[in-house]
Amino acid sequence: MALDLRLIRSTTCFNCLLFGLALRVSAQVHVMAPNWLVQQRENIVGATSMFGAPFYGDRIVGRLVYGASKGNSWCEADDYEVPQEKNAQATAASAEFKARIINVFLVRRGGACSMRHKVRVASEKGAHAVIIADKEDSKLTTKDMPNIIVSNNGVYQGEVHIPSILISKEDGRLLIDAAQTATVIVALAWTVPTDKSVRMDMWMSSASVETMQFLKSFAPKRRVLNRAMNFVPHYSVFRMENADVSTANNLCSDMTAQFCAEDPDGSGPITGKMVLEEDVRQLCIHDKYKRMMGEPPSSEGGASPVIEYAAEYWDYIERYIERCPLAGAGDRFGEECSKKLMAEVGIDQAQVDECLQKTSEEKLKKEVENTAWSPRALRINGWRYSGILDADLVTKAVCSGFTVSPGECEELSKERDPFVPYQQTAPTGISFTTLLAWLVGTLMVGCILMLGYKRRLQEEMRANIREEVMLEVQAQYSRLAGK
């Protein structure tokens, strides 16, 4: 009986690994053809890039596409050719699965550009997903891959819309050799540890525009999942040793520098202390207003998990970025704006103030001790989320984490077409400040274009250096951990 293997719902957790406090499910490459390659390496463990859009909960079938670099390390579109299916064997291999199969480009890490840049180039040449083979002189092994974080290096993520996976040089060499002599069919799978309910832990900052925009977009989906999912907020708090007076005043709650946060506007009026106060304020709102919800639907026996939901917290968070922006002529980030917003959404300010007075130090200490791999981090059922921080994509990952998918996910989690590049959810609404900034930016475009190319080259070089340093540090860490 023939099966359409283009999209197969997957509820199995492949190679769940414990790293620090975070379970991570590694991206998997499953070799399906030819048979001789399946016998050598059926499953390949990789590291999912933090940029791009993995197919969470689905199993995607594709043909490996490899074009040898002409010398520029797959950094430019004209550096390699895209080979086509050449013979009857290739056609038969595709027909065997009764599916349209996507193009999975295979490139190597290294050279004068970052992995993110290589993926963008491959996408422009027709790739639907990319496998990045580690460079030949890398010290990383297959065992190291689950511990690797392929970051976006702080560069805007919106220009990359397809998923990518970093694999070891050994596995990469095997796939490259095979792709040059045969038609290689692979399945790509991204899975989440499953449970009766889903727990989503998120690390953030109340002064992060990116994070608050995501929460604004995610809020409507969170409301739909209020009886099936637990959301646990965490805030990025750090301590500093031997901080000078100026640094402590700008970033920390006091001169001891035990609790510090990012300063979002540099020399502007917002300080790290103000950010810490808002972080704790949001934690207090969540703690004070979370309520136990009904039991989630389940066909299995045993006790049902406790589900809690704080409606007022989400009402507050959803409006915060527009009501209390970091810049502007009206209300701005800070206590006064927060008070107005709490009154607007029906939050008891006296209770929140009492929580701040009694529990601020306790909460900040807990946040300092409970850090993640990044100030902006997301875990689903203890697993490290990788990919674009996008409301629809995160919701799909959440919905793939249920042992028995609740009815709410039928409404929220739509099937993706793997042939169409993923488009991020556009934030709803626009503030006057944002509109004004766009108008000013448009007037300046003419001047900026002259400097754009030079700046782009500099960004790529810096991103590549950071990427190489991160991977080298992780390689050394893995070696030390293994001793």
C-alpha angles and dihedrals in degrees: 000000000000119000129202100233097180093100120014119171108238125200098165121107110226117207099338105197132192115229117169103312096330129091111210129192108212122223108258131214110199114195111219103170149065099035095223090058092046088057091052099044120357098166127035122190117216143167118255116227118243088227123065131038119281119202098249115202093005135097113222124197120211147161118247111241116196127176118177115240116250090214107293097089096244090296097126133045093239093049094087140020125234108233119217130216104281111187150022091269090062092049091049092049090054095044091051090072095044091224143107102251124211127234112257107191119210118209136157130248117239139057130088099322139059126256089249089058092050090052092050091051091048090050090054089051093054107275119149092189135002133219112201115204112209116248118270096247094049119126092212119108135197089266090057096055098085089057096051122105112204098199132191090235091233092295121138107276099205095088093066116064104162129077124252135190130201114216131182123274090247093055090040093054090052093051094044092051091047095046091055093056106030144020105268118202117196136177119219117208133183114186137176128213105262131224140157088268132017126239117203117194117189130188115203149134125246087224096055110107092196093052095045091048089053092050090049090055094041096049096084091050091047089055091054090050094045093119097043109039137054117213117200116189121210127181130214107250125160139176128229128213118220094355115180122236096261094049094046091050093051100042111019141066092238142345093283087072091212093132119036137159138187120284103228099194105036108215091008126109097268113093135189089253090059090050091051091051092051091046091055091043090057092046089052092050090051094047095046097047105036111116133190111256131202122286115281117243113269136166094198128087127244133068117324117237121252112256119200129186131183107203095180091052091058092045088054096043094046092058100035101089092052098038097042109029123174092244137023144094098269132047112348141188111300147073099303094052090045092054092053091049093048089053090049095055096039101255117155103241093195091059092049092048090051090050090050093051096046105035109025096104093043092050094045091049090052091051092050090053095044104061130154133212090274138018085245106048139147132197127188114196087343093308124126110247116220127188140051115341092238127145097229094044093047090047090054089051090049093050091051088058096070120099087213111023111234121230091252090070091059086065098040107035111065124185113260125224104230090205093063119075111242116256120206121238109263112231111249120239130015131229125227089244092055092047091050091049091052092051093050090046091053091054090053097050094095092059095043095052091068091058098036100090095049092047092049091056091050092050092050092051092049091046091050092050092049090047093051092047093050093050093046091051091049090049091053091045091052090051093050091046090053095054 
